Amino acid sequence: MNNIIDTNGLNANDGIVGPHREKEGSFFALKEIFSPIKIDMKELPAEFNGNILLENRFHFTNTSVCEFKWALVNFRNPDEPLAGYSVEKKGSAIAPSIAPHAKGNIRLKLPADYQRYDALIMAVANDHHEEIYRWTWRIKTNDQLLSNILVNSDSLVTSNETDSTYSLHASGIMLVLNKKDGMLQQTKNISRGYNLSFNHGPVFTQGTSEVTNAAASKEGKERVVTFNYSGALKYAKWKMFGNGWVALEYEYQLNGRYPFAGISFNYPENFILGTKWLGKGPYRQWKNRTQGTPLNVWQNLYNNTQTGYSPVVYPEFKGYYGDITWMEFNTTEGKFYAASKDKGLNIRLFDFYGLTGDKPFPALPVGNISFLDYIPPIGTKLAMNISSNTALLGPQSELSIINSPVKRTVFFYFGSLKTVNSKEAYSRPSVDDVF
């Protein structure tokens, strides 16, 4: 095949590792699922006292021979050159004596001010000092994690209205919104002298919604444009802040089972260079494959890997990424950012192939970049060729049931970002490890 591995379509290298043992996302999912030390705690309790319930799934080994360590970490900011986190404090925990197939508690002796830090990490190694797995739990909320990013400003916000458009302007950034269809028509970074091709949104991913009326208004120092819709999408409200950030608040109502739901925008794939984000990663997720993607600040360069086809580059760039706090888009036109204070934001990056080479399968949302509250499950290679009914694979593989209103606010910044603690951030030590 002219020095390209012949994968024979989907009939060859398409598993938990690639043809040269490249670790695919399923490798890390299985590492978590089959970890002999099992922790079901997804979030830290409000009154966390350091106790964590463990299940010992070893057949013959007591957990007393294992090594447990913890770390309090702060995540890197968007404007820092490095991804990852910095370890601020760390320590060891006394290994509990839990018999095989039994459950018990481990106690982490955290400092009294542990809530000052972004996240808690706990790692466990076996009696050969080989790491079994590590877990990451948020300590701070998205609102707190964005406090030095979505900073307030007293800069002037202005707006303008023509027969066909609304425009919002602040701190050298301008948005142009189309009156007729409610779409973002143009984004300009006037201070840096470039336009961004991020536009044609919000488009609702399920069904059509048409603008019924639009209005511009003021809320304190901010300028607002609100579009009301007929259909499942109820409204979209754009608010410009003095610092150049713009908030898009929207609400929709569905009733039924859906593979995905949210809003989409367009952006040319050939302009994208890479992304950096605080959320799950670095591998893409599906509704039924979120394991093995811990919370961190991750960074991926663009690639067009299609699993089962050569060339194979992991992690794949395109796909669904979950639990997003903020994401930086690095493009040939410049940088732009998306962020959310709300839980559970998923961002879909461009068109990608789940299982077939001729069309995306499972079906993808419209547009190129999507902000989703729900993402689809993935099926097995053979099952999906026969039927799209992934529910046959189990409860996690069922479509999402949506029967109540969904409201979310996504923040955008169209330019290079500087956070409050930029100078201090660049002087932080290199990323440390728990062990």
VMD Tcl script that draws the C-alpha trace (Angstrom):
set ca {
  {0.00 0.00 0.00}
  {2.91 2.39 -0.81}
  {4.29 2.27 2.76}
  {0.81 2.71 4.31}
  {-0.52 -0.08 6.50}
  {-3.30 -2.00 4.75}
  {-6.06 -2.04 7.36}
  {-8.60 -3.47 4.89}
  {-11.17 -0.89 5.94}
  {-12.80 -1.87 9.21}
  {-11.63 -5.47 9.07}
  {-8.21 -5.00 10.63}
  {-6.66 -2.68 13.22}
  {-9.61 -1.29 15.13}
  {-9.36 -2.20 18.78}
  {-7.94 -0.95 22.04}
  {-4.53 -0.46 20.42}
  {-3.44 0.50 16.93}
  {-1.21 -1.44 14.50}
  {1.92 -0.27 16.35}
  {0.31 -0.57 19.78}
  {-0.85 3.04 19.76}
  {-3.16 3.45 22.74}
  {-6.69 4.24 21.58}
  {-9.29 5.83 23.89}
  {-10.73 2.42 24.77}
  {-7.38 1.42 26.30}
  {-7.76 4.04 29.01}
  {-11.48 3.36 29.41}
  {-10.70 -0.29 30.12}
  {-7.94 0.73 32.51}
  {-10.52 2.49 34.66}
  {-13.31 -0.07 34.21}
  {-11.09 -3.05 35.12}
  {-9.09 -1.30 37.83}
  {-8.83 -3.71 40.80}
  {-9.26 -0.71 43.10}
  {-12.74 0.64 42.38}
  {-14.13 4.03 43.44}
  {-17.68 5.00 42.51}
  {-17.54 8.57 43.87}
  {-18.05 10.93 40.90}
  {-18.01 14.22 42.83}
  {-16.71 15.32 46.20}
  {-19.52 15.61 48.77}
  {-20.37 19.11 49.95}
  {-18.99 18.30 53.41}
  {-16.06 16.12 52.34}
  {-14.11 14.89 55.37}
  {-11.41 12.92 53.55}
  {-13.19 9.54 53.67}
  {-13.42 7.65 50.36}
  {-15.18 4.30 49.92}
  {-13.08 1.69 48.09}
  {-13.97 -1.67 46.62}
  {-11.16 -4.23 46.45}
  {-11.64 -6.23 43.25}
  {-8.36 -8.10 43.60}
  {-8.89 -11.85 43.89}
  {-6.04 -12.54 46.32}
  {-4.48 -9.19 47.31}
  {-5.30 -7.11 50.38}
  {-5.23 -3.35 49.80}
  {-2.80 -3.02 52.72}
  {0.07 -3.79 50.31}
  {-0.93 -0.94 47.99}
  {0.42 2.59 48.06}
  {-2.01 5.53 48.17}
  {-1.03 9.15 47.50}
  {-3.00 12.35 47.14}
  {-2.34 15.80 45.70}
  {-4.05 19.18 45.69}
  {-3.57 20.79 42.30}
  {-4.29 24.01 40.42}
  {-5.10 23.82 36.75}
  {-3.15 25.77 34.15}
  {-4.79 28.92 32.80}
  {-5.68 29.35 29.11}
  {-2.87 31.85 28.50}
  {-0.14 29.63 29.97}
  {2.14 27.82 27.53}
  {1.81 24.47 29.34}
  {-1.22 22.25 29.71}
  {-1.88 20.14 32.81}
  {-1.78 21.21 36.43}
  {0.72 22.21 39.08}
  {0.86 20.17 42.29}
  {0.59 22.56 45.23}
  {0.44 20.09 48.13}
  {0.73 16.32 48.30}
  {0.91 13.51 50.81}
  {0.49 9.83 51.48}
  {-2.42 7.98 53.02}
  {-2.29 4.92 55.25}
  {-3.36 1.96 53.15}
  {-6.51 0.40 54.63}
  {-6.79 -3.32 55.21}
  {-9.56 -4.42 52.84}
  {-9.82 -8.09 51.96}
  {-10.30 -9.24 48.35}
  {-13.87 -8.65 47.12}
  {-14.65 -6.47 50.15}
  {-15.29 -2.75 50.64}
  {-13.83 -0.27 53.08}
  {-12.78 3.34 53.58}
  {-9.53 5.18 53.11}
  {-8.94 8.43 54.98}
  {-7.03 11.28 53.35}
  {-5.59 13.74 55.88}
  {-6.07 16.88 53.81}
  {-5.14 20.35 55.08}
  {-7.98 22.44 56.50}
  {-7.75 24.85 53.55}
  {-8.03 22.17 50.83}
  {-10.98 24.03 49.29}
  {-8.57 26.76 48.17}
  {-7.30 24.47 45.43}
  {-8.83 23.52 42.08}
  {-8.93 19.74 42.36}
  {-8.02 16.68 44.40}
  {-6.13 13.76 42.88}
  {-5.70 10.34 44.44}
  {-3.43 7.70 42.92}
  {-2.89 4.08 43.92}
  {0.04 1.78 43.11}
  {0.38 -1.95 43.61}
  {3.05 -3.73 45.64}
  {5.42 -3.46 42.66}
  {5.10 0.36 42.75}
  {3.20 0.32 39.45}
  {0.38 2.83 39.26}
  {-3.01 1.13 39.02}
  {-5.13 4.21 38.48}
  {-5.64 7.82 39.57}
  {-8.84 9.74 40.13}
  {-9.46 13.49 39.84}
  {-12.27 15.35 41.57}
  {-13.14 19.01 41.20}
  {-12.99 21.06 44.35}
  {-13.95 24.39 42.80}
  {-17.05 24.97 40.71}
  {-16.89 26.16 37.11}
  {-17.87 29.61 38.34}
  {-14.87 29.65 40.69}
  {-12.51 28.20 38.07}
  {-13.50 30.97 35.65}
  {-13.19 33.79 38.19}
  {-9.82 35.00 36.87}
  {-10.85 34.47 33.24}
  {-14.32 36.05 33.00}
  {-13.11 39.21 34.71}
  {-15.25 42.33 35.03}
  {-14.37 45.55 33.23}
  {-15.69 49.11 33.20}
  {-14.88 49.52 29.51}
  {-17.64 50.97 27.37}
  {-20.02 48.66 25.51}
  {-21.76 50.07 22.44}
  {-24.39 48.73 20.06}
  {-25.72 49.66 16.66}
  {-28.82 48.67 14.71}
  {-29.44 48.72 10.96}
  {-32.31 47.44 8.85}
  {-30.80 43.96 8.76}
  {-28.30 43.63 11.63}
  {-27.44 44.31 15.25}
  {-23.82 44.91 16.21}
  {-22.20 44.79 19.67}
  {-18.78 46.31 20.39}
  {-16.45 46.34 23.42}
  {-12.67 46.31 24.03}
  {-11.84 46.07 20.35}
  {-14.17 43.13 19.64}
  {-17.32 43.38 17.51}
  {-20.14 40.94 16.78}
  {-22.66 41.30 13.97}
  {-26.01 39.49 14.36}
  {-28.52 38.97 11.58}
  {-32.00 40.27 12.43}
  {-33.86 37.88 10.18}
  {-32.47 34.50 11.21}
  {-30.80 35.36 14.55}
  {-27.43 34.06 13.35}
  {-24.00 35.30 14.31}
  {-23.00 36.84 11.00}
  {-19.52 38.19 11.66}
  {-16.90 38.38 14.41}
  {-14.15 40.99 14.31}
  {-11.15 41.60 16.53}
  {-10.66 45.24 15.59}
  {-7.80 45.87 18.01}
  {-5.72 43.07 16.45}
  {-6.98 43.61 12.92}
  {-8.49 40.25 11.99}
  {-11.86 38.65 11.35}
  {-12.84 35.17 12.55}
  {-14.89 32.80 10.42}
  {-16.84 31.51 13.44}
  {-20.45 32.19 12.43}
  {-23.83 30.79 11.33}
  {-25.15 30.00 14.77}
  {-26.80 29.25 17.04}
  {-28.43 26.51 14.99}
  {-30.51 24.13 17.09}
  {-29.48 20.51 16.56}
  {-32.99 19.01 16.69}
  {-35.59 20.36 14.28}
  {-36.05 23.83 12.86}
  {-36.66 27.02 14.80}
  {-37.50 30.37 13.20}
  {-37.09 33.85 14.65}
  {-40.43 35.40 15.63}
  {-39.08 38.69 16.99}
  {-35.84 40.36 18.01}
  {-35.00 43.30 20.25}
  {-31.95 45.21 21.51}
  {-31.77 46.45 25.10}
  {-29.48 47.48 27.95}
  {-28.81 45.62 31.20}
  {-26.75 47.93 33.37}
  {-23.55 48.64 31.46}
  {-24.02 45.68 29.12}
  {-25.72 45.63 25.74}
  {-28.15 42.81 24.91}
  {-29.80 41.41 21.80}
  {-32.57 38.83 22.30}
  {-34.10 36.59 19.62}
  {-37.32 34.65 20.28}
  {-38.07 31.56 18.22}
  {-40.90 29.30 17.23}
  {-40.17 25.60 17.61}
  {-38.09 23.76 20.18}
  {-35.54 26.57 20.57}
  {-37.28 29.18 22.71}
  {-34.84 32.10 22.77}
  {-31.21 33.12 22.34}
  {-29.90 36.11 24.27}
  {-26.54 37.70 23.41}
  {-24.96 39.94 26.08}
  {-21.73 41.88 25.52}
  {-19.49 42.78 28.47}
  {-16.96 45.59 28.73}
  {-14.03 43.15 28.76}
  {-14.95 41.82 25.30}
  {-16.53 38.59 26.48}
  {-20.00 37.85 25.14}
  {-22.53 35.53 26.79}
  {-25.01 33.50 24.76}
  {-27.92 32.30 26.91}
  {-30.43 29.97 25.29}
  {-33.26 27.63 26.20}
  {-34.95 24.77 24.39}
  {-37.69 22.25 25.08}
  {-37.81 18.68 23.77}
  {-39.90 15.64 24.63}
  {-38.58 12.23 23.72}
  {-35.37 10.26 23.18}
  {-32.53 11.97 21.34}
  {-28.91 11.13 20.45}
  {-27.75 14.71 21.02}
  {-29.15 18.15 21.77}
  {-27.72 21.66 21.84}
  {-26.57 24.33 19.41}
  {-24.03 24.48 16.58}
  {-21.90 26.98 14.70}
  {-19.81 26.86 11.55}
  {-16.05 27.14 11.38}
  {-13.77 26.00 8.50}
  {-11.93 22.84 9.50}
  {-8.89 23.76 7.39}
  {-8.32 26.85 9.59}
  {-8.01 24.95 12.88}
  {-4.56 24.23 14.34}
  {-5.48 22.73 17.70}
  {-7.39 23.10 20.95}
  {-6.61 23.40 24.64}
  {-9.29 22.87 27.25}
  {-10.15 22.26 30.88}
  {-12.38 19.21 30.92}
  {-12.28 15.50 30.27}
  {-9.69 14.16 27.87}
  {-7.40 13.92 26.08}
  {-9.43 11.29 24.23}
  {-12.90 11.96 22.87}
  {-15.91 10.53 24.63}
  {-19.26 8.97 23.86}
  {-22.27 8.74 26.14}
  {-21.32 5.14 26.93}
  {-17.55 5.69 26.93}
  {-16.61 8.44 29.36}
  {-14.25 6.31 31.46}
  {-10.51 6.81 31.17}
  {-10.81 10.53 30.43}
  {-9.86 12.33 33.67}
  {-10.35 16.01 34.32}
  {-7.33 18.15 33.43}
  {-6.10 20.87 31.10}
  {-5.45 19.02 27.84}
  {-4.00 20.09 24.51}
  {-4.43 18.38 21.13}
  {-3.05 19.33 17.73}
  {-5.32 18.88 14.73}
  {-5.37 15.48 13.04}
  {-7.87 13.61 10.91}
  {-7.47 10.13 12.37}
  {-10.23 7.67 11.49}
  {-9.92 4.61 13.70}
  {-9.29 1.53 11.57}
  {-7.74 3.55 8.75}
  {-4.17 4.64 8.21}
  {-2.47 6.89 9.22}
  {-3.25 6.46 12.92}
  {-2.61 9.44 15.22}
  {-3.90 9.34 18.81}
  {-5.60 11.01 20.52}
  {-8.04 11.73 17.71}
  {-8.64 15.46 17.42}
  {-12.23 15.39 16.21}
  {-15.11 14.15 18.38}
  {-17.09 14.87 21.54}
  {-15.33 16.29 24.61}
  {-17.16 16.41 27.93}
  {-17.35 18.30 31.20}
  {-15.87 21.43 29.61}
  {-15.10 24.51 31.70}
  {-13.24 26.39 28.95}
  {-11.77 25.60 25.54}
  {-9.23 27.53 23.49}
  {-9.42 27.27 19.69}
  {-6.07 27.97 18.04}
  {-6.56 28.81 14.35}
  {-4.76 30.34 11.39}
  {-6.94 33.42 11.93}
  {-6.11 33.82 15.61}
  {-7.44 32.43 18.87}
  {-10.93 32.34 20.30}
  {-12.46 30.83 23.44}
  {-15.64 29.23 24.75}
  {-16.48 28.72 28.43}
  {-19.43 27.76 30.60}
  {-20.23 28.16 34.30}
  {-22.87 25.45 33.95}
  {-22.13 21.76 34.50}
  {-22.10 19.16 31.77}
  {-21.09 21.09 28.65}
  {-19.95 18.86 25.78}
  {-18.17 20.34 22.76}
  {-18.21 18.53 19.44}
  {-15.31 19.25 17.08}
  {-16.04 18.88 13.35}
  {-17.17 15.88 11.32}
  {-15.67 12.52 12.17}
  {-16.36 8.90 11.38}
  {-17.60 6.62 14.09}
  {-17.66 3.32 12.24}
  {-18.03 3.78 8.50}
  {-15.86 5.56 5.99}
  {-18.50 6.87 3.61}
  {-20.58 8.91 6.07}
  {-20.53 9.82 9.76}
  {-22.20 7.13 11.85}
  {-23.78 7.58 14.31}
  {-25.29 10.74 12.83}
  {-23.63 14.04 13.74}
  {-25.16 17.40 14.66}
  {-25.37 20.11 12.02}
  {-22.51 22.58 11.69}
  {-18.85 22.11 12.61}
  {-18.54 23.07 16.29}
  {-21.38 22.17 18.66}
  {-22.18 23.00 22.28}
  {-24.20 20.09 23.58}
  {-26.00 19.02 26.72}
  {-26.33 15.44 25.48}
  {-24.08 13.32 23.26}
  {-24.76 9.97 21.55}
  {-23.59 6.48 22.52}
  {-21.43 4.36 20.23}
  {-22.13 0.77 19.23}
  {-19.96 -2.17 18.29}
  {-18.56 -2.52 14.81}
  {-20.83 -5.38 13.75}
  {-23.94 -4.33 15.67}
  {-23.92 -0.85 14.20}
  {-23.74 -2.22 10.68}
  {-26.95 -4.11 11.36}
  {-28.90 -1.63 13.47}
  {-28.49 1.75 15.10}
  {-30.26 0.51 18.24}
  {-27.36 0.88 20.67}
  {-29.77 0.35 23.60}
  {-29.28 -3.38 23.01}
  {-25.83 -2.93 24.56}
  {-27.11 -1.78 27.95}
  {-28.51 1.19 29.89}
  {-25.52 3.50 29.26}
  {-26.02 2.99 25.54}
  {-29.62 4.20 25.47}
  {-30.50 7.52 23.87}
  {-30.98 10.43 26.26}
  {-34.49 11.14 27.54}
  {-35.24 14.88 27.39}
  {-38.63 15.97 28.71}
  {-38.01 19.28 30.49}
  {-36.65 22.71 29.48}
  {-32.87 22.95 29.09}
  {-31.12 26.29 29.66}
  {-27.41 27.05 29.27}
  {-25.09 30.03 28.92}
  {-21.92 29.78 26.83}
  {-19.35 32.59 26.97}
  {-17.19 33.51 23.96}
  {-14.08 35.61 23.58}
  {-12.80 36.32 20.08}
  {-9.14 37.14 20.59}
  {-6.01 36.21 22.56}
  {-6.81 36.00 26.24}
  {-4.93 37.32 29.26}
  {-6.06 36.16 32.68}
  {-5.84 38.10 35.93}
  {-2.74 36.26 37.18}
  {-0.89 36.05 33.86}
  {2.53 37.15 35.17}
  {2.36 34.88 38.20}
  {1.15 31.99 36.05}
  {4.20 32.08 33.81}
  {6.50 31.87 36.84}
  {4.85 28.72 38.21}
  {7.05 25.61 38.36}
  {6.74 22.94 35.72}
  {3.99 20.36 36.04}
  {4.66 18.02 38.94}
  {3.40 14.50 39.48}
  {1.71 12.72 42.35}
  {4.24 9.88 42.64}
}
mol new
graphics top color blue
foreach p $ca { graphics top sphere $p radius 0.5 }
foreach p [lrange $ca 0 end-1] q [lrange $ca 1 end] { graphics top cylinder $p $q radius 0.2 }
display resetview
